[in-house]
Every structure is written in structure tokens, then in C-alpha cells.
């Protein structure tokens, strides 16, 4: 995490750092932080014309924002 924070401090225009940090936050259950990083990554990917990466981050963001159906399917 510290390496990603440093990478963002050095080059705040690189979307991959935000996406990777968002992945870590998501796995830690820190969804507000993950959402903020995914949204920033989406913005930068779109500005830079990186459509494939933009779509990947969009899907990751939707997974966090939608209620999980996995608990319902287990019951």
C-alpha cells in the first residue's frame, strides 16, 4: 500500500496505481476508499483513451456498489 501511495504522489496521472490501490482497499473491505480510487482510475483511463482498462475498473466498481447476492444463494 505504501508503494502505491508513493507512486500516486510521484505521478498522480497514472491510473493503474489508483486501480491497484482500489483492488487492495476492496479486498480489505474498505469500500469507500476503493470506490474513490476506482472512480479516479476510471476518469484517468477515459482521459487517456484506455477503454479496456476503463471497462475493467467500471466492472470492479459495480461489484462493490451492488449488494452481494452470494449470501442469498447460500441459504
C-alpha positions in Angstrom: 0.0 0.0 0.0 2.8 2.4 0.8 4.4 1.8 -2.6 1.1 2.7 -4.3 0.7 5.8 -2.2 4.2 6.9 -3.1 3.6 6.1 -6.8 0.4 8.3 -6.7 2.4 11.1 -5.0 5.1 10.9 -7.7 2.7 10.5 -10.7 -0.9 11.3 -9.9 -1.8 10.9 -13.6 -1.1 7.2 -13.8 -4.5 5.4 -13.5 -3.0 1.9 -12.8 -1.9 3.0 -9.3 -5.4 4.1 -8.4 -6.9 0.9 -9.8 -4.4 -1.3 -7.9 -4.9 0.6 -4.7 -8.7 0.3 -5.2 -8.3 -3.5 -5.5 -6.4 -3.6 -2.2 -9.0 -1.4 -0.4 -11.8 -3.6 -1.8 -10.1 -6.8 -0.5 -9.7 -5.2 2.9 -13.4 -4.3 2.9 -12.7 -0.5 2.8 -15.3 0.1 0.2 -15.5 4.0 0.4 -11.7 4.2 -0.3 -11.9 1.6 -3.1 -14.8 3.4 -4.7 -12.9 6.7 -4.6 -9.8 5.1 -6.2 -11.8 3.2 -8.8 -13.6 6.4 -9.8 -10.3 8.3 -10.2 -8.8 5.4 -12.2 -11.9 5.4 -14.5 -11.6 9.2 -15.0 -7.9 8.9 -15.9 -8.3 5.8 -18.1 -11.1 7.6 -20.1 -9.0 10.7 -20.5 -6.1 8.6 -21.7 -8.2 6.6 -24.1 -7.6 3.3 -22.4 -11.0 1.8 -23.0 -10.2 -1.8 -22.0 -8.8 -0.8 -18.6 -11.7 1.7 -18.2 -14.2 -1.2 -18.6 -12.3 -3.4 -16.1 -12.4 -0.7 -13.4 -16.1 0.0 -14.2 -16.9 -3.6 -13.5 -14.9 -3.7 -10.3 -16.7 -0.5 -9.2 -20.1 -2.0 -10.0 -19.3 -5.1 -8.0 -18.6 -3.0 -4.9 -21.7 -0.8 -5.3 -24.2 -3.6 -5.8 -25.5 -5.6 -2.9 -24.0 -9.1 -2.8 -26.2 -11.9 -3.9 -23.8 -14.6 -2.7 -25.4 -14.7 0.8 -28.8 -15.3 -0.7 -27.6 -18.1 -2.9 -26.0 -19.9 0.0 -29.3 -20.0 2.0 
